[in-house]
Amino acid sequence: MDLRERIRAALHEDIGPGDLTTDACIDATKNGSAVIVAKESVVISGMSAAKIAFETAAARRGAFVAMTVKVEDGHVAHKGDVIAQLHGNLATILEGERTALNLLMRMTGIATHVRRVLTEVGETTFRAVDTRKTTPLWRDLEKAAVKHGGGDNHRFGLFDGVLIKDNHIAAVGGVAAAVERARVAVHHLVRIEVEVGSLAELEEALNAGADGVLLDNMDDAHIAQAIAFARERWPNAFLEASGNMDTARLISLAQVGLDVVSVGGFIHHAVWADLSLKVLS
């Protein structure tokens, strides 16, 4: 389902057969203007989705609304800044307001959270990436928000990367068997990564021909030990860590030699940004 279809469904969820309040109070032909304002300092994300929401709401009425972006995605807005201007059919602006703001506030909240975390962490040897712990059907916007905040993306879904996890290993009877099956199934440009929880599993995975390992839910001391062990024997192996990666842990792991740290909290710990729409006329 493409973005416009999802937003059309989101608008229908809110408006249904019609907006009782707007239909009762607003002349259907009346034009007006409005602004979207930041009520705190934020990193903007979701502008394209908000614009589509107003365009789609306008199409429902056979009307017209123009949205002018004043602060682009990835840029900072401060408290009181106008981040977008709207002009056109006033009923459409009011009907599209909640859906547009919900998307904009959610994505801006993610971008702002990621920027704050990475600013506090500072320089690292690794790339900090998101995970698949996303809101169903809004993953593309949430992952874009992570990028707008300065983070990076992990695989988008199950279809664009091989990550053999504990349940795959249990289902096929071992690490080596899982790696062998994956190697046969995918072409040579696809990297094979295996989730491991111990040095023994790490050794088994890399001996089996995995390109890298995901050090999952290890404490900092075991991560450092695993990195030293892997770098000595498989210097080109790809090393990722995950599991309860908050700001303090990212700081503690900043220089230990990891290639990637995956941070589910980039998305599911983010708080919505405080934005509002104000009608001017």
Backbone bond lengths (Angstrom), bond angles and torsions (degrees), N, CA, C in turn:
res aa  C-N    CA-C-N  psi(-1)  N-CA   C-N-CA  omega(-1)  CA-C   N-CA-C  phi
1 M - - - 1.455 - - 1.527 109.22 -
2 D 1.328 116.97 123.29 1.462 117.98 -177.70 1.527 110.85 -78.02
3 L 1.340 115.93 172.11 1.454 121.05 -172.13 1.522 111.93 -61.24
4 R 1.324 117.87 -41.03 1.467 120.07 -178.81 1.530 111.07 -63.79
5 E 1.319 117.08 -38.50 1.463 120.25 178.44 1.530 110.97 -65.01
6 R 1.319 116.44 -41.45 1.458 120.24 179.32 1.528 111.34 -65.03
7 I 1.320 115.47 -41.38 1.466 119.09 179.74 1.524 110.63 -69.73
8 R 1.326 116.68 -36.11 1.468 119.60 175.48 1.531 110.34 -60.32
9 A 1.335 116.31 -42.00 1.464 120.27 178.18 1.528 111.15 -66.36
10 A 1.344 116.39 -38.66 1.458 120.25 179.27 1.532 111.04 -64.62
11 L 1.322 116.90 -40.76 1.467 120.66 176.99 1.520 111.02 -64.23
12 H 1.326 116.36 -41.64 1.465 119.64 179.75 1.526 110.72 -63.39
13 E 1.338 116.75 -37.47 1.461 120.62 176.94 1.524 110.64 -57.62
14 D 1.335 117.41 -38.44 1.456 122.12 -175.63 1.532 112.21 -85.62
15 I 1.320 116.43 -45.35 1.470 120.54 -173.01 1.524 111.81 -86.69
16 G 1.344 116.54 -34.72 1.458 119.45 -177.03 1.519 111.53 58.91
17 P 1.319 118.41 -137.57 1.473 119.87 179.59 1.517 113.82 -75.03
18 G 1.330 117.91 -8.54 1.460 120.15 178.69 1.512 112.11 162.89
19 D 1.329 115.86 150.78 1.463 123.06 179.86 1.529 108.07 -85.48
20 L 1.330 116.73 103.70 1.464 120.78 -174.20 1.522 111.95 -59.15
21 T 1.324 116.55 -42.40 1.471 120.14 -175.72 1.520 111.34 -69.38
22 T 1.327 116.42 -49.05 1.461 120.04 -178.17 1.522 110.73 -65.28
23 D 1.324 117.16 -42.77 1.467 119.71 179.75 1.524 111.39 -61.78
24 A 1.341 117.24 -33.51 1.461 120.72 -179.41 1.522 112.53 -77.06
25 C 1.342 116.92 -33.16 1.469 119.94 -169.62 1.523 114.98 -102.92
26 I 1.321 118.05 -25.88 1.468 120.77 -169.75 1.512 110.89 -114.11
27 D 1.312 116.55 131.29 1.465 122.26 172.78 1.525 108.69 -60.77
28 A 1.314 117.44 125.93 1.462 121.96 -174.41 1.517 112.95 -61.09
29 T 1.330 118.49 -21.07 1.464 121.25 -178.00 1.529 113.05 -100.06
30 K 1.315 117.16 -1.61 1.463 120.47 -174.80 1.527 111.01 -72.78
31 N 1.328 117.19 132.56 1.458 122.74 173.18 1.522 110.31 -97.56
32 G 1.315 115.70 157.93 1.453 120.15 179.33 1.511 110.49 -164.38
33 S 1.315 115.22 -175.39 1.464 120.37 179.43 1.522 109.38 -137.33
34 A 1.327 115.17 157.29 1.462 121.55 -179.42 1.512 109.02 -153.24
35 V 1.309 116.08 165.36 1.467 121.77 175.54 1.522 108.89 -131.34
36 I 1.326 115.33 151.87 1.460 121.88 170.37 1.522 106.67 -106.18
37 V 1.324 115.73 128.29 1.460 121.75 -170.63 1.527 110.24 -122.12
38 A 1.324 115.88 138.53 1.465 121.28 172.65 1.520 109.13 -79.59
39 K 1.332 116.50 132.32 1.459 120.69 179.20 1.528 112.11 -104.14
40 E 1.330 115.41 6.79 1.467 123.63 175.96 1.522 107.13 -159.80
41 S 1.318 118.20 169.51 1.462 121.53 175.93 1.525 109.31 -75.05
42 V 1.326 116.49 127.40 1.461 121.48 -173.92 1.529 110.47 -144.44
43 V 1.344 114.95 163.50 1.462 122.13 168.45 1.521 106.66 -104.10
44 I 1.308 116.83 120.57 1.462 121.64 -171.80 1.522 111.72 -74.35
45 S 1.336 115.43 139.35 1.462 122.85 170.16 1.522 108.22 -155.59
46 G 1.325 115.98 147.76 1.464 120.77 177.54 1.511 115.12 99.54
47 M 1.333 117.44 10.20 1.465 119.90 -177.87 1.532 112.58 -61.33
48 S 1.324 117.01 -40.02 1.468 119.15 -178.93 1.522 110.59 -63.76
49 A 1.332 117.30 -38.94 1.459 121.06 179.12 1.528 110.74 -66.60
50 A 1.329 116.60 -42.49 1.466 119.95 178.67 1.525 110.98 -61.92
51 K 1.312 116.35 -41.41 1.467 120.59 179.16 1.523 111.15 -63.06
52 I 1.335 116.01 -43.20 1.461 120.00 177.78 1.524 111.00 -63.21
53 A 1.319 117.10 -36.50 1.465 120.39 179.62 1.525 110.80 -60.99
54 F 1.329 117.70 -44.81 1.463 119.77 179.03 1.531 111.44 -69.51
55 E 1.323 117.21 -39.04 1.467 120.02 177.72 1.525 110.99 -62.70
56 T 1.316 116.20 -41.45 1.458 120.48 -178.89 1.525 111.18 -70.17
57 A 1.328 116.32 -39.43 1.465 119.73 175.64 1.526 110.67 -61.74
58 A 1.322 116.24 -38.66 1.462 120.05 178.26 1.522 111.14 -64.68
59 A 1.325 116.62 -41.55 1.465 120.67 -179.42 1.523 111.12 -62.28
60 R 1.318 117.69 -33.89 1.469 121.40 177.69 1.520 111.29 -59.74
61 R 1.320 116.06 -33.64 1.464 121.19 -177.54 1.526 113.08 -97.89
62 G 1.328 116.43 -4.71 1.459 118.58 -173.29 1.503 111.02 66.90
63 A 1.337 116.44 32.54 1.464 122.70 -175.77 1.526 109.63 -116.09
64 F 1.338 115.62 -169.72 1.460 121.00 -177.73 1.522 109.88 -137.70
65 V 1.339 115.38 134.55 1.463 121.96 171.39 1.525 107.94 -139.09
66 A 1.329 116.64 132.55 1.468 121.88 175.71 1.517 108.78 -109.00
67 M 1.328 115.80 133.01 1.462 120.74 176.94 1.517 108.72 -116.48
68 T 1.311 116.76 124.68 1.457 122.64 178.05 1.520 109.26 -107.52
69 V 1.320 115.97 119.10 1.468 121.12 -179.02 1.526 109.06 -79.66
70 K 1.309 116.34 127.22 1.462 121.68 178.99 1.531 112.76 -101.98
71 V 1.330 116.98 -26.77 1.467 121.86 175.83 1.521 107.17 -128.32
72 E 1.321 116.88 115.44 1.461 121.64 -174.84 1.526 111.51 -76.08
73 D 1.337 114.82 160.06 1.455 121.19 175.09 1.530 110.86 -54.02
74 G 1.320 116.06 138.01 1.453 121.43 179.22 1.516 113.99 89.51
75 H 1.324 117.05 -7.86 1.464 121.33 -179.81 1.527 110.54 -102.72
76 V 1.313 115.62 157.13 1.464 121.77 -176.99 1.522 110.33 -89.07
77 A 1.333 115.31 136.80 1.464 122.00 169.36 1.518 107.78 -118.80
78 H 1.313 116.11 144.00 1.457 121.35 -179.45 1.527 110.38 -105.97
79 K 1.309 115.78 164.78 1.457 121.32 -178.70 1.531 110.23 -53.49
80 G 1.329 115.61 126.80 1.461 121.31 179.59 1.511 114.33 94.64
81 D 1.332 118.04 -11.76 1.468 120.50 -179.35 1.530 110.99 -70.64
82 V 1.331 115.68 137.99 1.465 121.33 170.12 1.522 107.65 -79.97
83 I 1.322 117.14 119.79 1.465 120.13 -177.66 1.517 112.33 -100.88
84 A 1.347 117.37 -15.40 1.465 120.71 175.77 1.523 109.10 -159.72
85 Q 1.333 114.98 150.60 1.455 121.57 175.97 1.523 109.27 -120.04
86 L 1.326 116.55 144.74 1.459 122.45 -179.36 1.517 109.61 -126.84
87 H 1.324 115.45 142.29 1.460 120.53 175.50 1.522 108.06 -147.59
88 G 1.328 115.45 136.58 1.461 120.25 177.31 1.507 111.20 145.27
89 N 1.321 116.19 -151.79 1.463 121.93 -176.22 1.527 110.31 -59.38
90 L 1.314 116.75 118.75 1.460 121.38 -172.36 1.529 111.93 -67.37
91 A 1.324 116.89 -38.49 1.466 119.45 178.70 1.529 110.44 -61.33
92 T 1.321 116.65 -38.63 1.465 120.69 178.06 1.518 111.09 -64.11
93 I 1.324 116.66 -43.26 1.466 120.37 179.18 1.526 110.09 -58.44
94 L 1.326 116.46 -43.46 1.460 120.13 -178.71 1.528 111.78 -69.76
95 E 1.314 117.28 -37.33 1.466 120.23 179.52 1.528 112.05 -70.69
96 G 1.324 117.01 -35.98 1.460 120.26 -178.29 1.510 114.00 -84.64
97 E 1.332 116.62 -11.53 1.471 121.53 -172.42 1.522 113.35 -53.30
98 R 1.346 117.49 -53.10 1.462 119.88 -171.42 1.526 112.34 -67.17
99 T 1.328 116.73 -44.33 1.463 119.31 179.91 1.516 110.72 -64.61
100 A 1.319 117.15 -44.82 1.463 120.75 179.80 1.522 111.16 -62.23
101 L 1.334 116.57 -45.97 1.462 119.48 -178.82 1.529 111.64 -68.64
102 N 1.321 117.77 -37.43 1.467 119.35 178.35 1.524 110.88 -57.94
103 L 1.321 117.16 -45.91 1.461 120.85 179.58 1.528 110.63 -66.79
104 L 1.309 116.23 -44.32 1.464 120.55 -177.90 1.531 111.36 -66.93
105 M 1.307 117.61 -40.63 1.462 121.03 -179.36 1.528 111.27 -69.48
106 R 1.335 116.12 -39.65 1.464 119.78 178.94 1.523 110.84 -64.12
107 M 1.334 117.33 -50.60 1.461 120.35 -175.54 1.536 111.56 -70.59
108 T 1.313 116.50 -37.73 1.465 119.64 176.62 1.523 110.32 -64.91
109 G 1.321 116.94 -36.10 1.460 120.17 176.48 1.520 111.96 -61.77
110 I 1.327 116.70 -41.41 1.466 120.55 178.27 1.525 110.29 -64.72
111 A 1.324 116.84 -50.69 1.465 120.81 -178.97 1.526 111.26 -58.23
112 T 1.317 116.79 -40.99 1.459 121.32 -179.58 1.525 110.97 -66.44
113 H 1.324 116.38 -43.08 1.465 121.07 179.16 1.526 111.25 -62.18
114 V 1.335 116.39 -46.56 1.468 120.38 -179.95 1.521 110.84 -61.20
115 R 1.328 117.19 -44.05 1.468 120.93 -179.66 1.530 110.66 -61.72
116 R 1.329 116.46 -42.52 1.471 119.70 -179.10 1.530 110.69 -64.27
117 V 1.319 116.59 -44.48 1.463 120.20 -179.16 1.523 110.58 -62.36
118 L 1.329 116.70 -50.53 1.460 120.01 -175.58 1.526 111.82 -67.60
119 T 1.310 118.04 -32.33 1.470 120.71 175.70 1.520 110.29 -64.68
120 E 1.321 116.52 -40.77 1.459 120.08 179.63 1.527 111.56 -70.11
121 V 1.328 116.84 -35.69 1.467 121.03 -178.36 1.528 111.45 -69.93
122 G 1.322 117.38 -41.81 1.461 121.25 -179.81 1.521 112.61 80.32
123 E 1.333 117.09 -153.49 1.462 122.39 -175.52 1.532 111.21 -68.65
124 T 1.325 115.44 139.51 1.463 121.64 178.89 1.520 110.28 -138.69
125 T 1.337 115.39 164.93 1.467 119.89 172.07 1.523 111.14 -86.20
126 F 1.325 116.99 -12.68 1.469 120.55 -173.81 1.520 112.25 -111.41
127 R 1.325 114.46 162.30 1.460 122.03 168.21 1.521 107.50 -92.14
128 A 1.320 117.44 131.53 1.461 122.42 177.45 1.523 108.52 -92.65
129 V 1.335 116.42 121.30 1.457 120.93 -173.80 1.526 110.74 -124.03
130 D 1.319 115.04 163.58 1.459 121.59 176.87 1.535 110.40 -84.51
131 T 1.327 116.16 -170.97 1.457 121.91 178.27 1.530 108.93 -134.09
132 R 1.335 115.76 -171.01 1.462 120.84 175.75 1.525 112.04 -88.18
133 K 1.316 117.67 8.75 1.472 121.33 175.87 1.521 108.31 -80.83
134 T 1.322 114.21 80.30 1.462 122.29 -174.51 1.524 109.23 -128.60
135 T 1.331 116.11 168.09 1.455 121.00 175.35 1.530 109.17 -74.36
136 P 1.335 119.06 123.95 1.459 119.97 179.78 1.532 112.23 -51.09
137 L 1.309 114.73 132.58 1.468 126.25 178.36 1.524 114.51 78.92
138 W 1.332 118.69 -8.06 1.468 120.26 177.92 1.521 111.85 -117.00
139 R 1.331 117.53 19.11 1.467 121.60 -176.09 1.522 112.31 -60.57
140 D 1.335 117.80 -40.36 1.461 119.44 -177.56 1.523 111.49 -61.58
141 L 1.333 117.03 -42.04 1.465 120.35 179.57 1.524 111.20 -69.58
142 E 1.334 116.92 -39.29 1.464 119.84 -178.92 1.524 111.45 -68.61
143 K 1.317 117.00 -39.86 1.465 119.51 177.38 1.536 111.02 -69.18
144 A 1.316 117.10 -35.42 1.466 119.42 174.20 1.523 110.64 -63.14
145 A 1.331 116.96 -37.42 1.458 120.87 178.69 1.520 111.68 -64.10
146 V 1.340 116.73 -37.38 1.463 120.11 175.78 1.528 110.08 -60.03
147 K 1.322 116.95 -43.33 1.470 121.02 177.63 1.528 110.69 -63.65
148 H 1.325 117.16 -42.34 1.462 120.28 179.65 1.532 111.06 -61.97
149 G 1.340 116.23 -29.02 1.460 119.92 178.52 1.510 113.97 -83.08
150 G 1.343 117.13 -6.75 1.454 120.56 177.91 1.512 114.65 106.51
151 G 1.342 117.50 -0.93 1.452 121.53 176.16 1.519 111.36 -86.66
152 D 1.332 115.90 -175.05 1.457 122.23 178.26 1.523 109.59 -125.69
153 N 1.320 115.71 169.06 1.450 121.55 -178.03 1.519 112.53 -104.54
154 H 1.327 115.52 140.82 1.466 122.56 167.62 1.533 106.24 -81.46
155 R 1.335 116.96 -169.57 1.469 118.76 175.58 1.527 109.46 -55.52
156 F 1.331 115.72 148.58 1.456 119.15 -178.38 1.520 110.64 -72.63
157 G 1.337 116.22 -43.38 1.453 120.37 -178.25 1.511 110.84 -154.13
158 L 1.299 116.43 -167.32 1.459 121.73 -178.67 1.522 112.62 -69.26
159 F 1.318 116.96 -15.16 1.463 121.87 -171.78 1.526 114.17 -90.82
160 D 1.341 118.67 -9.13 1.467 118.21 -172.28 1.527 113.45 -124.87
161 G 1.318 117.54 22.85 1.456 120.49 175.65 1.514 110.65 -175.33
162 V 1.333 116.70 147.55 1.463 121.69 178.91 1.522 109.25 -100.35
163 L 1.311 116.55 117.68 1.460 122.66 174.15 1.525 106.89 -132.94
164 I 1.333 115.63 103.70 1.463 121.89 -178.16 1.527 108.01 -82.12
165 K 1.337 116.39 118.16 1.457 121.39 -176.22 1.525 110.42 -107.62
166 D 1.338 114.93 176.98 1.459 120.01 -173.92 1.524 113.10 -57.23
167 N 1.322 116.88 -36.82 1.464 119.21 -179.32 1.524 112.46 -72.26
168 H 1.342 117.66 -32.44 1.464 119.32 173.06 1.528 109.95 -63.55
169 I 1.326 115.39 -44.03 1.468 120.77 -178.47 1.527 110.33 -62.78
170 A 1.333 115.98 -43.74 1.464 119.90 179.25 1.523 111.33 -63.67
171 A 1.326 115.94 -36.97 1.465 119.84 -176.19 1.525 112.98 -70.62
172 V 1.341 117.25 -30.74 1.476 119.38 -177.10 1.523 112.39 -104.38
173 G 1.326 118.18 -5.54 1.451 119.95 173.42 1.509 116.93 95.12
174 G 1.348 118.58 14.38 1.450 119.13 175.79 1.508 113.54 152.20
175 V 1.329 115.56 161.66 1.462 122.10 -178.48 1.519 111.15 -63.98
176 A 1.324 116.96 -49.35 1.460 120.78 -175.92 1.517 111.45 -59.51
177 A 1.320 116.59 -43.09 1.463 120.31 179.62 1.523 111.06 -63.28
178 A 1.340 116.93 -41.01 1.459 120.27 179.98 1.521 111.33 -65.78
179 V 1.341 117.08 -43.73 1.468 120.83 179.20 1.530 110.20 -63.54
180 E 1.318 117.19 -43.13 1.464 120.78 -179.80 1.523 111.21 -61.26
181 R 1.316 117.06 -44.13 1.467 120.38 179.16 1.526 111.49 -63.95
182 A 1.331 115.82 -41.54 1.464 119.45 179.90 1.522 110.74 -65.26
183 R 1.331 116.95 -40.71 1.459 120.63 -178.46 1.520 111.40 -62.76
184 V 1.318 117.01 -37.21 1.469 121.58 178.71 1.529 110.82 -71.24
185 A 1.331 116.16 -34.78 1.467 120.72 -171.29 1.524 114.12 -80.21
186 V 1.349 118.42 -29.05 1.462 120.21 -174.41 1.528 110.42 -112.92
187 H 1.327 114.87 159.35 1.459 117.81 -178.11 1.531 111.15 -78.20
188 H 1.320 115.43 172.20 1.462 120.97 -167.85 1.529 114.29 -70.04
189 L 1.320 118.07 -14.46 1.461 120.25 179.72 1.526 112.78 -87.01
190 V 1.317 117.61 -7.98 1.464 120.88 -179.62 1.524 109.68 -89.09
191 R 1.331 115.73 124.06 1.453 121.09 179.23 1.538 109.69 -80.29
192 I 1.329 115.99 139.46 1.469 121.70 179.95 1.523 109.25 -107.18
193 E 1.329 115.38 121.90 1.454 122.35 -179.42 1.523 108.82 -117.74
194 V 1.342 116.42 144.87 1.463 121.70 -178.96 1.523 109.13 -125.37
195 E 1.332 115.29 132.05 1.457 120.84 175.14 1.531 109.33 -76.99
196 V 1.337 116.46 127.83 1.466 120.52 -179.20 1.531 109.67 -132.35
197 G 1.342 114.82 154.93 1.454 119.80 179.83 1.504 114.15 -124.50
198 S 1.342 117.25 6.54 1.463 120.84 -178.51 1.519 109.20 -156.24
199 L 1.331 116.43 166.60 1.466 121.00 176.68 1.526 110.77 -64.67
200 A 1.320 117.13 -35.67 1.464 120.02 179.59 1.526 110.45 -63.84
201 E 1.327 117.32 -43.06 1.463 120.60 178.55 1.525 111.00 -67.91
202 L 1.334 116.54 -38.22 1.472 120.74 176.56 1.523 109.95 -59.15
203 E 1.324 116.61 -48.17 1.467 120.94 -179.25 1.519 110.95 -62.24
204 E 1.308 116.51 -42.38 1.461 120.14 -179.82 1.528 111.10 -63.54
205 A 1.318 116.39 -42.54 1.465 120.60 -178.18 1.523 111.58 -64.83
206 L 1.328 117.61 -47.32 1.465 120.60 -176.84 1.528 111.30 -73.37
207 N 1.328 117.96 -32.97 1.467 120.27 173.52 1.518 111.50 -65.62
208 A 1.320 116.03 -29.30 1.466 120.40 -179.78 1.521 112.43 -78.14
209 G 1.328 117.05 -8.38 1.460 120.12 177.12 1.509 115.28 104.91
210 A 1.332 117.56 10.72 1.466 119.46 175.28 1.522 109.58 -63.96
211 D 1.320 115.70 148.37 1.470 120.55 178.87 1.522 111.67 -80.45
212 G 1.315 116.03 -22.36 1.456 119.15 -178.35 1.509 110.81 -168.22
213 V 1.327 115.26 175.08 1.456 121.17 -179.77 1.515 110.27 -133.02
214 L 1.321 114.46 151.83 1.454 122.89 171.94 1.519 107.06 -106.92
215 L 1.322 117.27 111.14 1.457 122.72 179.10 1.521 107.35 -79.86
216 D 1.323 116.02 102.77 1.461 120.82 -168.18 1.518 111.61 -103.08
217 N 1.334 115.15 125.77 1.471 122.33 174.95 1.524 113.58 55.36
218 M 1.329 116.47 34.76 1.462 121.01 171.28 1.528 108.92 -91.07
219 D 1.333 116.60 150.50 1.458 118.18 173.28 1.534 109.25 -77.73
220 D 1.322 116.05 171.36 1.461 120.34 -172.53 1.529 112.25 -61.11
221 A 1.322 116.58 -38.79 1.468 119.77 -178.87 1.522 111.21 -65.16
222 H 1.327 117.31 -41.14 1.464 120.43 179.60 1.528 110.98 -71.35
223 I 1.318 117.43 -33.05 1.465 119.93 175.32 1.521 110.23 -62.61
224 A 1.326 117.37 -47.22 1.467 120.80 178.97 1.524 111.04 -60.72
225 Q 1.316 116.78 -39.98 1.463 121.35 178.43 1.526 110.79 -65.11
226 A 1.317 116.74 -42.36 1.462 121.12 -179.90 1.525 111.22 -65.71
227 I 1.323 116.92 -39.24 1.465 120.51 178.86 1.526 110.25 -63.39
228 A 1.313 117.34 -47.30 1.471 121.06 -179.82 1.526 110.71 -60.66
229 F 1.330 116.91 -43.23 1.462 122.22 179.64 1.526 110.73 -63.08
230 A 1.339 116.76 -46.26 1.463 120.73 -177.28 1.525 111.79 -69.42
231 R 1.314 117.55 -42.38 1.465 120.11 -177.49 1.535 112.16 -65.24
232 E 1.318 116.68 -30.25 1.460 119.95 179.34 1.531 111.77 -71.19
233 R 1.318 117.10 -38.47 1.462 120.36 -173.38 1.526 113.11 -102.29
234 W 1.325 117.66 -29.94 1.469 121.90 -179.32 1.537 107.80 -133.73
235 P 1.311 117.48 73.82 1.471 120.34 -171.56 1.523 114.18 -61.28
236 N 1.333 117.48 -22.05 1.464 120.03 -178.57 1.520 113.29 -97.24
237 A 1.318 117.36 3.32 1.469 120.06 -179.13 1.528 110.31 -65.92
238 F 1.306 114.63 145.31 1.461 122.80 177.61 1.524 108.10 -86.53
239 L 1.344 116.87 125.07 1.459 121.11 -174.33 1.529 110.68 -119.29
240 E 1.317 115.17 118.77 1.460 122.90 179.64 1.525 108.25 -122.20
241 A 1.318 116.89 150.64 1.458 122.00 174.71 1.520 109.58 -130.38
242 S 1.337 115.72 148.92 1.460 120.46 177.87 1.521 109.12 -151.87
243 G 1.330 115.72 167.79 1.450 121.67 176.58 1.513 113.12 110.32
244 N 1.342 115.66 105.36 1.481 121.22 176.74 1.520 112.41 55.81
245 M 1.317 115.93 46.97 1.460 120.75 -177.64 1.529 110.92 -89.50
246 D 1.334 115.26 87.41 1.453 119.82 174.85 1.527 109.85 -92.16
247 T 1.316 116.42 -177.86 1.465 120.60 -176.00 1.525 111.86 -59.59
248 A 1.325 117.37 -43.60 1.466 120.60 -178.51 1.527 111.27 -61.36
249 R 1.317 117.39 -41.36 1.463 119.92 179.73 1.521 111.37 -69.60
250 L 1.314 117.67 -37.98 1.464 119.90 177.43 1.520 110.65 -61.00
251 I 1.325 116.28 -39.85 1.466 120.25 177.38 1.528 110.25 -64.14
252 S 1.319 116.97 -42.96 1.470 120.15 -177.51 1.523 112.03 -68.72
253 L 1.331 117.56 -25.80 1.464 121.48 -178.43 1.532 112.78 -99.78
254 A 1.309 116.85 5.37 1.465 121.03 -169.98 1.516 113.91 -57.42
255 Q 1.331 117.51 -35.49 1.467 120.64 -172.36 1.532 113.28 -121.81
256 V 1.324 118.08 21.38 1.473 118.85 -176.08 1.520 113.07 -85.84
257 G 1.342 117.74 -9.67 1.453 119.96 175.11 1.505 116.06 106.48
258 L 1.327 118.53 13.49 1.459 121.35 174.87 1.531 110.52 -70.60
259 D 1.332 115.87 151.88 1.464 120.96 174.63 1.522 111.50 -86.69
260 V 1.329 115.79 -38.64 1.464 121.71 -175.84 1.525 108.73 -145.45
261 V 1.323 116.26 143.67 1.457 121.77 166.53 1.530 106.88 -124.15
262 S 1.319 116.46 127.00 1.462 120.54 179.39 1.525 109.37 -96.92
263 V 1.332 115.00 133.07 1.464 122.01 -169.77 1.525 109.05 -127.72
264 G 1.327 116.51 94.77 1.460 119.81 177.65 1.509 112.26 -60.28
265 G 1.337 116.74 -31.53 1.455 121.45 -178.71 1.517 114.89 -65.83
266 F 1.329 117.74 -15.78 1.465 119.32 173.83 1.525 110.07 -51.90
267 I 1.324 116.07 -36.94 1.464 120.57 -177.81 1.524 111.66 -102.38
268 H 1.352 117.53 -52.24 1.465 117.15 -170.47 1.523 113.87 -82.74
269 H 1.330 118.39 -4.80 1.466 120.31 172.51 1.529 112.40 -102.36
270 A 1.310 117.40 -2.02 1.466 120.50 -177.49 1.530 110.87 -74.88
271 V 1.319 115.64 140.62 1.470 122.88 176.87 1.526 108.71 -100.95
272 W 1.311 116.52 139.84 1.465 119.97 179.65 1.529 110.76 -56.49
273 A 1.322 115.16 142.54 1.464 120.76 175.88 1.530 110.03 -74.91
274 D 1.310 115.61 155.84 1.466 121.81 -179.20 1.531 108.71 -96.76
275 L 1.335 115.90 102.21 1.458 123.45 178.92 1.521 108.48 -128.64
276 S 1.308 116.67 154.79 1.465 118.85 176.93 1.518 111.45 -145.50
277 L 1.314 115.45 155.01 1.465 121.92 176.28 1.518 108.40 -108.36
278 K 1.336 115.94 132.66 1.453 121.85 179.86 1.529 109.84 -124.56
279 V 1.328 116.19 124.25 1.465 120.63 175.57 1.534 108.40 -76.11
280 L 1.350 115.90 131.75 1.459 121.03 -179.51 1.529 111.52 -97.94
281 S 1.311 115.53 -34.66 1.487 118.13 -178.84 1.497 110.30 -157.33
